C-alpha cells in the first residue's frame, strides 16, 4: 500500500512492514500502526512514521551510538506483550527531539521504543524508576559533526 | 472526581480486575499497592506526563530541520 509520510514523501509499504503498537504511544494512544526505516544512507536517523496519520512521525536513533552504557530492564509484562523471548529480539530506539543547532538535540532515554521485528510489535516503554530523563543531550565527538555554514 | 476515604490496608476495587490498596501511611507519604492486569500501564503521573510532553515536542520537528541535520551528518561521514 502507498502511504504519505511526514519526512519521506509518498512511500510504498508492504503489510508485513507495519509494526503494531497495541496501545499507541504516550500522548498518541490512537496511533497503533507504524513503519520504521532509516531516513537516509549514512545517517543515524530512523523515522518512525504513523501509517494512519501522514503528519505524525518521530525521528529516532540507536541510543547506544550516543550512550554506550545505556541500560534498562525490560519488564516481564512488556516482554510478554511484545512476545520477546530473548534480549537479541528487542530492537531499541530513542526518540529524538530535534533542536537547532544540532548540539541541542536531545534523546528521550526514559521512554525507549522497543520493537520485536520478528513479530512486528512495538511499544514505547515508560521507565518509572530510572536514572534517565526525557531529554539528554547527545554525546557526540566533535569530529563526528561539522557545523554547517 | 469520586472521592473515597480509606485507612491503611483498605482497598478500592475498580471494575473486576483492578485493586488499589493503601499499604502504608507515613507523614505526607502514602504507599499504594496496585493489582491490575498486565496490559494496564501504571506509572507515576508526572513521569507519564513528561513523556507525553516530550513525544509532542519530538513530533514537532520540521522536515527542513531533519534535512539540514542529515546533510551535516552526511558531509561529515564523507570527509
Backbone of each chain as ProteinMPNN parsed JSONL, in Angstrom:
{"seq_chain_A": "XXXXXXXXXXXXXXXXXXXXXXXXXXXXXXXXXXXXXXXXXXXXXXXXXXXXXXXXXXXXXXXXXXXXXXXXXXXXXXXXXXXXXXXXXXXXXXXXXXXXXXXXXXXXXXXXXXXXXXXXXXXXXXXXXXXXXXXXXXXXXXXXXXXXX", "coords_chain_A": {"N_chain_A": [[0.834, -1.191, 0.0], [0.291, 2.328, -0.473], [1.58, 5.035, 1.325], [1.333, 8.337, 2.688], [3.906, 10.37, 3.989], [5.574, 12.135, 6.673], [8.251, 12.916, 6.421], [9.341, 11.599, 4.256], [8.036, 11.777, 1.876], [5.754, 10.242, -0.42], [5.406, 6.863, 0.155], [5.86, 3.382, -0.633], [4.612, 0.691, 1.085], [4.791, -2.623, 2.443], [2.329, -4.795, 3.87], [3.523, -6.426, 5.712], [5.507, -4.915, 6.762], [4.444, -3.293, 8.626], [4.369, -2.194, 11.914], [2.893, -3.079, 14.877], [1.656, -1.111, 17.425], [0.206, -1.781, 20.15], [-1.037, -0.272, 22.16], [-0.707, 2.285, 21.333], [1.274, 5.299, 21.603], [2.529, 7.13, 24.452], [0.547, 9.964, 24.764], [-0.255, 9.693, 22.212], [-2.332, 7.783, 21.845], [-4.078, 6.67, 20.048], [-2.685, 5.956, 17.856], [-1.691, 3.248, 16.268], [-0.338, 1.895, 14.351], [2.734, 1.682, 12.784], [5.574, 2.399, 10.685], [9.07, 1.761, 10.42], [12.085, 3.161, 9.323], [15.408, 3.733, 8.008], [16.359, 7.159, 7.708], [18.023, 8.118, 5.709], [20.799, 7.046, 3.719], [23.809, 6.534, 5.49], [23.284, 8.17, 7.67], [22.47, 8.529, 11.155], [19.791, 8.565, 11.651], [16.538, 7.333, 12.212], [13.221, 6.947, 10.997], [10.187, 6.894, 12.537], [7.246, 6.328, 11.423], [3.834, 7.128, 11.424], [1.31, 5.041, 10.158], [-1.291, 5.7, 9.713], [-1.598, 8.423, 10.119], [-0.358, 10.789, 8.222], [1.052, 13.131, 8.942], [2.267, 12.564, 11.3], [5.246, 11.659, 12.68], [8.18, 10.311, 14.127], [11.522, 11.182, 14.878], [14.169, 9.027, 15.317], [16.88, 7.261, 16.952], [19.616, 4.955, 17.283], [20.191, 4.394, 20.567], [22.529, 3.509, 21.752], [24.57, 4.379, 20.276], [25.131, 6.904, 21.097], [25.153, 6.791, 23.829], [26.997, 4.754, 25.331], [26.83, 3.172, 27.597], [24.211, 2.848, 28.116], [21.387, 1.468, 29.669], [18.754, -0.62, 30.642], [15.989, -2.283, 32.207], [13.878, -4.583, 30.736], [10.642, -4.944, 31.494], [8.879, -7.883, 32.551], [6.189, -7.928, 31.804], [6.108, -6.229, 29.619], [7.842, -7.531, 27.868], [6.397, -9.82, 27.439], [4.109, -8.816, 26.228], [5.186, -7.951, 23.831], [6.053, -10.277, 22.859], [8.696, -11.06, 23.191], [11.389, -13.142, 23.458], [14.093, -13.394, 23.901], [16.785, -11.139, 24.692], [18.073, -10.324, 22.362], [16.128, -10.137, 20.49], [14.967, -7.736, 20.773], [14.784, -4.683, 19.37], [16.106, -1.498, 19.926], [15.249, 1.879, 20.139], [15.817, 5.363, 20.49], [13.766, 8.138, 20.957], [14.223, 11.181, 19.336], [14.399, 14.645, 20.077], [14.534, 17.076, 17.943], [16.64, 19.871, 17.757], [17.686, 23.088, 16.79], [20.804, 24.686, 17.017], [22.172, 21.434, 16.028], [23.552, 20.393, 18.187], [21.961, 20.87, 20.349], [19.997, 19.063, 20.268], [18.027, 16.478, 21.708], [17.783, 13.259, 23.355], [15.275, 10.961, 24.275], [15.654, 9.097, 26.885], [14.262, 7.921, 28.816], [12.068, 6.786, 27.855], [12.291, 4.523, 25.895], [11.838, 3.21, 22.574], [10.741, 0.044, 21.873], [11.103, -2.616, 19.689], [9.945, -5.631, 18.448], [11.036, -7.121, 15.817], [10.603, -9.556, 14.616], [8.038, -10.293, 15.252], [6.807, -8.003, 14.577], [5.93, -6.115, 16.487], [5.523, -3.348, 18.618], [6.457, -0.928, 21.166], [6.411, 1.864, 23.319], [8.382, 2.121, 25.98], [7.861, 3.056, 29.385], [9.955, 4.128, 31.704], [9.829, 3.935, 35.012], [11.344, 3.896, 37.444], [14.134, 5.07, 36.969], [17.427, 6.105, 36.109], [17.47, 7.786, 34.005], [16.308, 10.587, 32.057], [13.851, 12.493, 30.164], [15.08, 14.093, 28.315], [18.085, 14.065, 27.084], [21.133, 15.482, 26.2], [22.8, 14.74, 23.168], [25.68, 12.753, 23.082], [28.341, 13.536, 21.378], [31.253, 13.055, 19.528], [33.432, 15.714, 18.663], [34.529, 15.45, 16.12], [32.674, 14.001, 14.785], [30.716, 15.564, 13.792], [30.252, 18.331, 11.776], [29.728, 21.76, 11.956], [27.291, 23.381, 10.035], [27.737, 25.919, 7.579]], "CA_chain_A": [[0.0, 0.0, 0.0], [1.022, 3.576, -0.546], [1.211, 5.963, 2.395], [2.003, 9.635, 2.706], [4.703, 10.47, 5.205], [5.977, 13.483, 7.057], [9.618, 13.247, 6.018], [9.851, 10.806, 3.141], [7.113, 11.842, 0.753], [4.835, 9.124, -0.529], [6.201, 5.629, 0.063], [5.147, 2.122, -0.804], [4.969, -0.253, 2.147], [4.097, -3.905, 2.471], [1.642, -5.027, 5.148], [4.439, -7.092, 6.644], [6.407, -3.916, 7.362], [3.73, -2.497, 9.626], [4.612, -2.592, 13.299], [1.713, -2.762, 15.684], [1.797, -0.583, 18.781], [-1.142, -2.133, 20.595], [-1.644, 0.781, 22.973], [-0.235, 3.583, 20.866], [2.4, 5.86, 22.353], [2.019, 8.152, 25.37], [0.158, 11.182, 24.063], [-0.752, 9.329, 20.865], [-2.819, 6.433, 22.134], [-4.846, 6.129, 18.92], [-1.773, 5.607, 16.76], [-1.32, 1.875, 16.571], [0.41, 1.269, 13.254], [3.878, 2.488, 12.369], [6.691, 1.767, 9.978], [10.328, 2.404, 10.78], [13.114, 2.966, 8.299], [16.46, 4.76, 8.079], [15.973, 8.345, 6.954], [18.851, 8.159, 4.506], [22.029, 6.29, 3.869], [24.923, 7.226, 6.116], [22.933, 8.99, 8.828], [21.993, 7.671, 12.254], [18.378, 8.824, 11.923], [15.445, 6.475, 11.764], [11.924, 7.611, 11.051], [9.055, 6.079, 12.958], [6.153, 7.02, 10.738], [2.489, 6.583, 11.596], [0.706, 4.604, 8.898], [-2.616, 6.282, 9.557], [-1.518, 9.889, 10.153], [0.843, 11.19, 7.471], [1.823, 14.217, 9.559], [2.886, 12.132, 12.561], [6.436, 10.826, 12.589], [9.208, 10.617, 15.12], [12.9, 10.912, 14.494], [14.745, 8.178, 16.359], [18.242, 6.815, 16.683], [20.127, 3.907, 18.155], [20.719, 5.124, 21.724], [23.858, 3.026, 22.143], [25.513, 5.167, 19.491], [25.447, 8.12, 21.847], [25.321, 6.451, 25.246], [27.476, 3.371, 25.258], [26.483, 2.415, 28.797], [22.754, 2.89, 28.306], [20.993, 0.176, 30.211], [17.484, -0.635, 31.368], [15.413, -3.623, 32.29], [12.587, -4.757, 30.07], [9.745, -5.634, 32.429], [8.293, -9.114, 32.02], [4.896, -7.668, 31.171], [6.371, -5.649, 28.294], [8.424, -8.59, 27.041], [5.293, -10.712, 27.1], [3.249, -8.093, 25.283], [5.881, -7.878, 22.538], [6.469, -11.657, 22.544], [10.156, -11.106, 23.136], [11.867, -14.27, 24.251], [15.46, -13.115, 24.34], [17.15, -9.737, 24.525], [18.502, -10.01, 20.989], [14.959, -9.875, 19.647], [14.449, -6.397, 21.029], [15.479, -3.532, 18.788], [15.891, -0.356, 20.808], [15.422, 3.193, 19.521], [15.487, 6.503, 21.341], [13.115, 9.23, 20.23], [14.993, 12.42, 19.399], [13.741, 15.939, 19.918], [15.499, 17.848, 17.159], [16.719, 21.317, 18.014], [18.715, 23.778, 16.025], [21.691, 23.779, 16.292], [22.049, 20.013, 16.312], [24.123, 20.103, 19.513], [20.928, 20.987, 21.383], [19.063, 17.957, 20.084], [18.052, 15.585, 22.866], [17.22, 11.91, 23.23], [14.436, 10.552, 25.396], [16.16, 7.794, 27.348], [13.349, 7.361, 29.817], [10.958, 6.124, 27.17], [12.794, 3.932, 24.653], [10.925, 2.445, 21.723], [11.206, -1.337, 21.73], [10.4, -3.287, 18.597], [10.258, -7.014, 18.116], [10.835, -7.152, 14.363], [10.136, -10.881, 14.204], [6.574, -10.291, 15.381], [6.349, -6.662, 14.194], [5.202, -5.496, 17.591], [6.332, -2.306, 19.233], [5.946, -0.292, 22.374], [7.306, 2.824, 23.953], [8.444, 1.816, 27.407], [7.975, 4.165, 30.314], [10.785, 3.633, 32.8], [9.476, 4.721, 36.199], [12.481, 4.042, 38.342], [15.229, 5.066, 36.018], [18.303, 7.268, 36.253], [17.399, 8.582, 32.783], [15.206, 11.509, 31.895], [13.251, 12.533, 28.834], [15.842, 14.887, 27.341], [19.54, 14.024, 27.251], [21.91, 15.952, 25.05], [23.537, 13.652, 22.529], [27.121, 12.842, 23.308], [28.928, 13.358, 20.051], [32.636, 13.506, 19.39], [33.442, 16.873, 17.761], [34.88, 15.051, 14.761], [31.542, 13.337, 14.151], [29.752, 16.508, 13.243], [30.745, 19.674, 11.475], [28.652, 22.738, 11.87], [27.056, 23.864, 8.685], [27.784, 27.354, 7.386]], "C_chain_A": [[0.873, 1.247, 0.0], [0.593, 4.455, 0.631], [1.963, 7.281, 2.226], [2.733, 9.767, 4.034], [5.108, 11.913, 5.466], [7.322, 13.862, 6.427], [10.046, 12.608, 4.704], [8.91, 10.791, 1.932], [6.139, 10.676, 0.766], [5.667, 7.845, -0.684], [5.304, 4.407, -0.048], [5.567, 1.189, 0.342], [4.178, -1.551, 2.0], [3.419, -4.062, 3.832], [2.591, -5.607, 6.193], [5.409, -6.116, 7.314], [5.747, -3.148, 8.501], [3.943, -3.076, 11.024], [3.423, -2.147, 14.13], [2.116, -2.279, 17.073], [0.411, -0.707, 19.402], [-1.82, -0.997, 21.366], [-1.192, 2.175, 22.537], [1.02, 3.999, 21.608], [1.831, 6.886, 23.328], [1.76, 9.47, 24.634], [-0.442, 10.909, 22.688], [-1.373, 7.926, 20.942], [-3.627, 5.826, 20.987], [-3.964, 5.653, 17.773], [-1.203, 4.218, 17.009], [-0.504, 1.201, 15.475], [1.512, 2.208, 12.767], [4.77, 1.677, 11.433], [7.962, 2.499, 10.406], [11.348, 2.117, 9.696], [14.187, 4.036, 8.475], [16.04, 5.953, 7.239], [16.743, 8.42, 5.639], [20.092, 7.327, 4.768], [23.072, 7.137, 4.603], [24.544, 8.197, 7.221], [22.4, 8.065, 9.924], [20.49, 7.796, 12.487], [17.466, 7.738, 11.368], [14.158, 7.28, 11.864], [10.858, 6.591, 11.438], [7.805, 6.812, 12.488], [4.819, 6.344, 11.04], [1.925, 6.2, 10.229], [-0.592, 5.362, 8.641], [-2.637, 7.814, 9.59], [-0.239, 10.358, 9.474], [1.688, 12.231, 8.2], [2.498, 13.8, 10.864], [4.06, 11.192, 12.315], [7.408, 11.264, 13.674], [10.57, 10.329, 14.512], [13.521, 10.127, 15.644], [16.165, 7.793, 15.974], [18.573, 5.668, 17.624], [20.762, 4.583, 19.381], [22.152, 4.733, 22.083], [24.973, 3.728, 21.359], [26.005, 6.381, 20.283], [25.739, 7.839, 23.319], [25.708, 4.981, 25.324], [27.024, 2.522, 26.441], [24.982, 2.413, 29.082], [22.248, 1.497, 28.681], [19.635, 0.313, 30.895], [16.955, -2.059, 31.367], [14.056, -3.632, 31.604], [11.698, -5.568, 31.003], [9.131, -6.867, 31.753], [6.997, -8.847, 31.26], [5.088, -7.092, 29.769], [6.931, -6.711, 27.355], [7.326, -9.542, 26.554], [4.4, -10.085, 26.027], [3.869, -8.091, 23.884], [6.35, -9.26, 22.057], [7.978, -11.764, 22.351], [10.648, -12.221, 24.046], [13.308, -14.084, 24.699], [15.81, -11.68, 23.982], [17.5, -9.367, 23.097], [17.316, -9.69, 20.076], [14.448, -8.446, 19.771], [15.324, -5.344, 20.363], [15.11, -2.316, 19.624], [16.168, 0.942, 20.045], [15.108, 4.26, 20.561], [14.853, 7.578, 20.472], [13.947, 10.499, 20.43], [14.062, 13.626, 19.313], [14.749, 16.846, 19.234], [15.452, 19.315, 17.551], [17.893, 21.885, 17.251], [19.475, 24.723, 16.943], [21.622, 22.338, 16.821], [22.56, 19.639, 17.698], [23.075, 20.185, 20.616], [19.841, 19.918, 21.259], [19.178, 16.995, 21.263], [17.417, 14.225, 22.536], [16.402, 11.61, 24.478], [14.859, 9.149, 25.828], [15.242, 7.162, 28.387], [12.194, 6.605, 29.164], [11.44, 5.552, 25.831], [11.696, 3.207, 23.891], [11.526, 1.051, 21.564], [10.401, -1.984, 20.615], [10.896, -4.722, 18.475], [9.974, -7.176, 16.615], [10.332, -8.502, 13.867], [8.602, -10.928, 14.233], [5.963, -8.965, 14.933], [5.449, -6.039, 15.253], [6.097, -4.482, 18.268], [5.637, -1.656, 20.402], [6.935, 0.781, 22.809], [7.261, 2.561, 25.452], [8.431, 3.117, 28.199], [8.742, 3.626, 31.518], [10.541, 4.501, 34.031], [10.682, 4.959, 37.099], [13.74, 3.941, 37.511], [16.109, 6.266, 36.283], [18.188, 8.215, 35.059], [16.178, 9.487, 32.774], [14.72, 11.53, 30.461], [14.065, 13.372, 27.843], [17.333, 14.954, 27.698], [20.214, 14.565, 25.996], [22.681, 14.772, 24.471], [25.027, 13.842, 22.785], [27.818, 12.491, 22.009], [30.369, 13.839, 20.082], [32.644, 14.668, 18.387], [33.725, 16.467, 16.317], [33.689, 14.428, 14.025], [30.624, 14.313, 13.441], [30.408, 17.852, 12.989], [29.561, 20.599, 11.395], [28.529, 23.237, 10.435], [27.205, 25.381, 8.659], [28.849, 28.068, 8.2]], "O_chain_A": [[2.032, 1.22, 0.415], [-0.597, 4.605, 0.904], [3.072, 7.324, 1.694], [2.239, 9.329, 5.073], [4.999, 12.781, 4.601], [7.505, 14.987, 5.962], [11.026, 13.043, 4.101], [8.986, 9.905, 1.081], [5.749, 10.186, 1.826], [6.531, 7.764, -1.557], [4.153, 4.408, 0.387], [6.757, 0.936, 0.533], [3.052, -1.565, 1.502], [3.892, -3.518, 4.831], [2.482, -5.323, 7.386], [6.051, -6.452, 8.309], [6.417, -2.437, 9.249], [3.731, -4.262, 11.275], [3.007, -0.989, 14.087], [2.834, -2.967, 17.798], [-0.448, 0.151, 19.205], [-3.027, -0.787, 21.242], [-1.29, 3.131, 23.306], [1.735, 3.168, 22.168], [0.771, 7.455, 23.073], [2.644, 10.013, 23.972], [-1.058, 11.784, 22.081], [-0.99, 7.016, 20.207], [-3.841, 4.614, 20.95], [-4.444, 5.022, 16.831], [-0.335, 4.038, 17.862], [-0.035, 0.076, 15.643], [1.264, 3.355, 12.395], [4.721, 0.448, 11.399], [7.937, 3.691, 10.713], [11.468, 0.991, 9.212], [13.924, 5.109, 9.019], [15.435, 5.788, 6.179], [16.182, 8.745, 4.593], [20.386, 6.958, 5.905], [23.189, 8.335, 4.347], [25.387, 8.973, 7.671], [21.938, 6.958, 9.647], [19.963, 7.195, 13.423], [17.603, 7.293, 10.229], [14.025, 8.173, 12.701], [10.657, 5.579, 10.766], [7.376, 7.794, 13.095], [4.696, 5.125, 10.923], [2.052, 6.952, 9.263], [-0.948, 5.632, 7.493], [-3.602, 8.428, 9.133], [0.836, 10.33, 10.073], [2.913, 12.215, 8.089], [3.22, 14.593, 11.468], [3.893, 10.082, 11.812], [7.446, 12.427, 14.075], [10.752, 9.38, 13.748], [13.409, 10.52, 16.805], [16.593, 7.973, 14.834], [17.895, 5.447, 18.627], [21.77, 5.275, 19.243], [22.896, 5.532, 22.651], [26.146, 3.675, 21.727], [27.149, 6.814, 20.143], [26.487, 8.573, 23.965], [24.856, 4.093, 25.376], [26.854, 1.309, 26.316], [24.547, 2.02, 30.164], [22.635, 0.492, 28.084], [19.405, 1.264, 31.643], [17.423, -2.917, 30.619], [13.202, -2.786, 31.87], [11.97, -6.739, 31.27], [8.899, -6.882, 30.544], [6.735, -9.449, 30.219], [4.34, -7.415, 28.847], [6.544, -6.784, 26.188], [7.338, -10.0, 25.412], [3.998, -10.736, 25.062], [3.164, -8.213, 22.882], [6.959, -9.39, 20.995], [8.462, -12.466, 21.464], [10.363, -12.24, 25.243], [13.697, -14.566, 25.763], [15.211, -11.083, 23.087], [17.259, -8.24, 22.663], [17.473, -9.059, 19.031], [13.611, -7.999, 18.987], [16.474, -5.145, 20.754], [13.949, -2.126, 19.985], [17.199, 1.076, 19.387], [14.236, 4.076, 21.41], [15.345, 7.887, 19.387], [14.322, 10.84, 21.552], [13.075, 13.623, 18.578], [15.697, 17.325, 19.857], [14.384, 19.917, 17.663], [18.937, 21.253, 17.094], [18.829, 25.525, 17.617], [21.093, 22.072, 17.9], [22.07, 18.692, 18.314], [23.271, 19.634, 21.699], [18.894, 19.879, 22.045], [20.273, 16.728, 21.758], [16.642, 14.076, 21.59], [16.791, 11.96, 25.592], [14.472, 8.151, 25.22], [15.43, 6.012, 28.783], [11.446, 5.885, 29.825], [11.049, 6.032, 24.767], [10.758, 2.666, 24.477], [12.682, 0.904, 21.168], [9.173, -1.911, 20.597], [12.097, -4.985, 18.409], [8.826, -7.344, 16.202], [9.704, -8.581, 12.811], [7.964, -11.518, 13.361], [4.741, -8.819, 14.913], [4.373, -5.517, 14.964], [7.287, -4.724, 18.469], [4.432, -1.797, 20.612], [8.148, 0.615, 22.677], [6.234, 2.756, 26.102], [8.929, 4.145, 27.74], [8.243, 2.776, 32.256], [10.982, 5.648, 34.093], [10.989, 6.094, 37.462], [14.331, 2.871, 37.368], [15.612, 7.333, 36.644], [18.737, 9.316, 35.085], [15.157, 9.194, 33.397], [15.118, 10.7, 29.644], [13.768, 13.363, 26.648], [17.766, 15.783, 28.498], [19.902, 14.155, 24.878], [23.155, 13.908, 25.21], [25.553, 14.952, 22.711], [27.88, 11.332, 21.597], [30.661, 14.913, 20.608], [31.945, 14.616, 17.375], [33.206, 17.088, 15.389], [33.689, 14.337, 12.797], [29.84, 13.918, 12.578], [31.037, 18.433, 13.873], [28.52, 20.258, 10.833], [29.516, 23.476, 9.739], [26.836, 26.055, 9.621], [28.976, 29.289, 8.113]]}, "seq_chain_B": "XXXXXXXXXXXXXXXXXXXXXXXXXXXXXXXXXXXXXXXXXXXXXXXXXXXXXXXXXXXXXXXXXXXXXXXXXXXXXXX", "coords_chain_B": {"N_chain_B": [[-14.8, 14.195, 40.208], [-14.568, 11.168, 41.894], [-14.558, 10.692, 45.352], [-13.127, 8.853, 47.916], [-12.774, 7.748, 51.254], [-10.153, 6.077, 52.833], [-8.527, 3.717, 55.017], [-5.299, 2.648, 56.222], [-4.327, -0.42, 54.767], [-6.781, -0.824, 53.648], [-8.792, -1.176, 50.686], [-9.625, -0.084, 47.326], [-11.788, -1.151, 44.747], [-11.591, -1.317, 41.304], [-13.59, -1.759, 38.678], [-13.649, -5.223, 37.579], [-11.083, -6.082, 37.725], [-9.111, -4.505, 38.867], [-7.355, -3.576, 41.706], [-6.767, -1.278, 44.216], [-4.7, -0.59, 46.799], [-4.199, 0.777, 50.015], [-1.198, 0.719, 51.486], [0.509, 1.734, 53.375], [0.764, 4.523, 55.496], [2.562, 7.379, 56.018], [3.415, 10.193, 57.497], [3.378, 12.689, 55.076], [3.342, 10.918, 53.061], [2.076, 8.29, 51.074], [1.896, 4.862, 50.67], [1.089, 2.872, 48.007], [-0.461, -0.103, 46.838], [-0.942, -1.917, 43.875], [-3.064, -4.015, 42.149], [-3.391, -5.225, 38.985], [-4.406, -6.103, 35.64], [-1.855, -7.227, 33.349], [-1.78, -5.764, 31.006], [-2.498, -3.249, 31.618], [-1.205, -0.097, 31.858], [0.745, 1.299, 34.335], [1.89, 4.123, 35.839], [3.873, 6.603, 37.528], [2.272, 9.669, 37.714], [3.532, 12.136, 36.994], [5.692, 11.306, 35.524], [4.586, 9.975, 33.362], [3.259, 12.161, 32.213], [5.439, 13.792, 31.556], [6.607, 12.305, 29.562], [4.612, 12.177, 27.626], [4.606, 14.87, 26.962], [7.211, 15.235, 25.975], [7.115, 13.567, 23.777], [5.246, 14.962, 22.209], [6.71, 17.267, 21.664], [8.848, 16.13, 20.279], [7.545, 15.185, 18.044], [7.129, 17.47, 16.704], [9.187, 18.266, 15.065], [10.501, 19.798, 12.169], [10.464, 18.978, 8.652], [12.385, 20.325, 7.228], [14.366, 20.884, 9.109], [15.259, 18.335, 9.779], [16.285, 17.537, 7.304], [18.383, 19.339, 7.088], [20.076, 18.585, 9.253], [20.634, 16.049, 8.452], [22.107, 16.513, 6.146], [24.358, 17.684, 7.29], [25.387, 15.541, 8.765], [25.94, 13.739, 6.759], [27.836, 15.023, 5.227], [29.894, 15.061, 7.042], [30.461, 12.348, 7.338], [31.399, 11.8, 4.834], [33.814, 13.128, 4.745]], "CA_chain_B": [[-13.918, 13.157, 40.742], [-15.098, 10.389, 43.022], [-13.634, 10.752, 46.496], [-13.391, 7.836, 48.931], [-11.814, 7.781, 52.356], [-9.683, 4.728, 53.155], [-7.472, 3.627, 56.026], [-4.227, 1.736, 55.862], [-4.716, -1.81, 54.498], [-8.068, -0.911, 52.959], [-8.644, -1.116, 49.229], [-10.779, 0.161, 46.478], [-11.837, -2.051, 43.603], [-12.008, -0.615, 40.088], [-14.006, -2.826, 37.766], [-13.424, -6.57, 38.105], [-9.693, -6.515, 37.637], [-8.108, -3.599, 39.424], [-7.458, -3.278, 43.131], [-5.826, -0.261, 44.675], [-4.688, -0.788, 48.246], [-3.333, 1.651, 50.803], [-0.351, -0.186, 52.25], [1.192, 2.386, 54.488], [0.679, 5.985, 55.519], [3.62, 7.87, 56.891], [3.51, 11.63, 57.263], [2.636, 13.1, 53.872], [3.538, 9.906, 52.012], [1.189, 7.135, 51.079], [2.391, 3.768, 49.834], [-0.058, 2.2, 47.402], [-0.241, -1.347, 46.098], [-1.918, -1.995, 42.785], [-3.244, -5.257, 41.409], [-4.088, -4.917, 37.737], [-3.941, -6.945, 34.537], [-0.555, -6.792, 32.838], [-1.874, -4.833, 29.878], [-2.786, -1.9, 32.116], [0.032, 0.638, 32.131], [0.667, 2.074, 35.575], [3.102, 4.926, 36.006], [3.717, 7.838, 38.28], [1.636, 10.592, 36.783], [4.419, 13.17, 36.465], [6.559, 10.688, 34.518], [3.747, 9.775, 32.18], [3.033, 13.481, 31.608], [6.7, 14.268, 30.975], [6.851, 11.565, 28.327], [3.635, 12.704, 26.659], [5.047, 16.195, 26.547], [8.42, 15.092, 25.16], [6.659, 12.999, 22.497], [4.645, 16.034, 21.405], [7.798, 18.116, 21.183], [9.624, 15.367, 19.292], [6.737, 15.069, 16.827], [7.034, 18.787, 16.076], [10.374, 18.599, 14.263], [10.138, 20.04, 10.773], [11.205, 18.23, 7.631], [13.544, 21.138, 6.845], [15.408, 20.72, 10.127], [15.829, 16.993, 9.623], [17.104, 17.592, 6.083], [19.6, 20.09, 7.392], [20.951, 17.76, 10.088], [21.048, 14.918, 7.641], [23.196, 16.994, 5.283], [25.54, 17.858, 8.16], [25.898, 14.21, 9.1], [26.448, 13.083, 5.555], [29.073, 15.711, 4.861], [30.912, 14.637, 7.988], [30.887, 10.969, 7.075], [32.146, 11.799, 3.57], [35.135, 13.705, 4.882]], "C_chain_B": [[-14.579, 12.463, 41.92], [-14.091, 10.419, 44.171], [-14.05, 9.726, 47.548], [-12.358, 7.966, 50.036], [-11.447, 6.342, 52.719], [-8.644, 4.786, 54.264], [-6.398, 2.682, 55.509], [-4.776, 0.302, 55.777], [-6.107, -1.947, 53.873], [-7.869, -0.66, 51.467], [-9.816, -0.423, 48.579], [-10.664, -0.761, 45.275], [-12.327, -1.251, 42.408], [-12.339, -1.676, 39.043], [-13.73, -4.179, 38.4], [-11.962, -6.836, 38.395], [-8.7, -5.682, 38.423], [-8.381, -3.319, 40.896], [-6.366, -2.295, 43.511], [-5.858, -0.272, 46.192], [-3.743, 0.203, 48.916], [-2.498, 0.745, 51.705], [0.194, 0.473, 53.506], [1.011, 3.894, 54.381], [1.729, 6.485, 56.494], [3.844, 9.344, 56.583], [2.715, 12.019, 56.032], [2.839, 12.105, 52.735], [2.581, 8.746, 52.195], [1.797, 6.073, 50.184], [1.192, 2.975, 49.333], [0.381, 0.895, 46.758], [-1.328, -1.474, 45.05], [-1.91, -3.392, 42.183], [-3.989, -4.926, 40.133], [-3.605, -5.885, 36.675], [-2.67, -6.357, 33.93], [-0.661, -5.764, 31.708], [-2.24, -3.414, 30.324], [-1.462, -1.228, 32.487], [-0.147, 1.463, 33.399], [1.981, 2.808, 35.777], [2.812, 6.088, 36.93], [3.262, 8.915, 37.3], [2.627, 11.587, 36.171], [5.352, 12.599, 35.402], [5.786, 10.479, 33.217], [3.528, 11.102, 31.431], [4.29, 13.99, 30.9], [6.956, 13.568, 29.638], [5.859, 11.964, 27.232], [4.121, 14.024, 26.07], [6.258, 16.099, 25.608], [8.052, 14.505, 23.791], [6.046, 14.084, 21.608], [5.716, 16.947, 20.836], [8.548, 17.414, 20.062], [8.877, 15.311, 17.966], [6.667, 16.393, 16.075], [8.194, 19.145, 15.166], [10.008, 18.745, 12.788], [10.997, 19.207, 9.828], [12.472, 18.989, 7.233], [14.698, 20.931, 7.817], [16.076, 19.347, 9.99], [16.735, 16.934, 8.393], [18.45, 18.255, 6.36], [20.582, 19.234, 8.201], [21.477, 16.572, 9.299], [22.196, 15.306, 6.713], [24.486, 17.146, 6.082], [26.198, 16.517, 8.427], [26.592, 13.591, 7.892], [27.792, 13.689, 5.149], [30.229, 15.245, 5.758], [31.405, 13.235, 7.673], [31.639, 10.85, 5.75], [33.603, 12.212, 3.772], [36.108, 12.753, 5.572]], "O_chain_B": [[-15.088, 13.114, 42.832], [-12.9, 10.192, 43.962], [-15.189, 9.733, 48.014], [-11.192, 8.261, 49.771], [-12.323, 5.495, 52.892], [-7.959, 5.796, 54.426], [-6.573, 2.01, 54.492], [-5.58, -0.121, 56.607], [-6.559, -3.059, 53.602], [-6.905, -0.018, 51.049], [-10.858, -0.205, 49.197], [-9.563, -1.103, 44.844], [-13.358, -0.583, 42.485], [-11.458, -2.402, 38.584], [-13.593, -4.279, 39.619], [-11.626, -7.7, 39.204], [-7.562, -6.105, 38.627], [-9.469, -2.891, 41.281], [-5.197, -2.469, 43.166], [-6.891, -0.004, 46.805], [-2.63, 0.437, 48.443], [-3.037, 0.08, 52.589], [0.318, -0.155, 54.557], [1.098, 4.463, 53.293], [1.776, 6.063, 57.649], [4.393, 9.696, 55.539], [1.523, 11.725, 55.939], [2.543, 12.409, 51.579], [2.317, 8.29, 53.308], [2.175, 6.363, 49.049], [0.387, 2.474, 50.118], [1.473, 0.808, 46.196], [-2.494, -1.174, 45.309], [-0.867, -3.887, 41.758], [-5.101, -4.4, 40.184], [-2.509, -6.434, 36.791], [-2.439, -5.15, 33.99], [0.266, -4.985, 31.484], [-2.287, -2.493, 29.509], [-0.705, -1.728, 33.319], [-1.095, 2.239, 33.51], [3.045, 2.196, 35.874], [1.665, 6.504, 37.096], [3.803, 9.048, 36.202], [2.573, 11.855, 34.971], [5.761, 13.31, 34.484], [6.277, 10.77, 32.126], [3.6, 11.163, 30.204], [4.222, 14.542, 29.801], [7.464, 14.179, 28.698], [6.223, 12.075, 26.062], [4.057, 14.258, 24.863], [6.324, 16.785, 24.588], [8.613, 14.903, 22.77], [6.295, 14.121, 20.403], [5.648, 17.354, 19.676], [8.848, 18.013, 19.03], [9.485, 15.379, 16.897], [6.199, 16.437, 14.938], [8.193, 20.215, 14.557], [9.292, 17.912, 12.232], [12.106, 18.792, 10.167], [13.502, 18.382, 6.939], [15.854, 20.816, 7.412], [17.298, 19.224, 10.075], [17.818, 16.351, 8.439], [19.501, 17.787, 5.921], [21.767, 19.165, 7.878], [22.622, 16.151, 9.465], [23.136, 14.535, 6.515], [25.566, 16.785, 5.615], [27.417, 16.378, 8.325], [27.671, 13.007, 7.994], [28.737, 12.988, 4.785], [31.361, 15.064, 5.31], [32.603, 12.957, 7.73], [32.422, 9.919, 5.558], [34.504, 11.731, 3.084], [37.275, 13.095, 5.765]]}, "name": "protein", "num_of_chains": 2, "seq": "XXXXXXXXXXXXXXXXXXXXXXXXXXXXXXXXXXXXXXXXXXXXXXXXXXXXXXXXXXXXXXXXXXXXXXXXXXXXXXXXXXXXXXXXXXXXXXXXXXXXXXXXXXXXXXXXXXXXXXXXXXXXXXXXXXXXXXXXXXXXXXXXXXXXXXXXXXXXXXXXXXXXXXXXXXXXXXXXXXXXXXXXXXXXXXXXXXXXXXXXXXXXXXXXXXXXXXXXXXXXXXXXXXXX"}
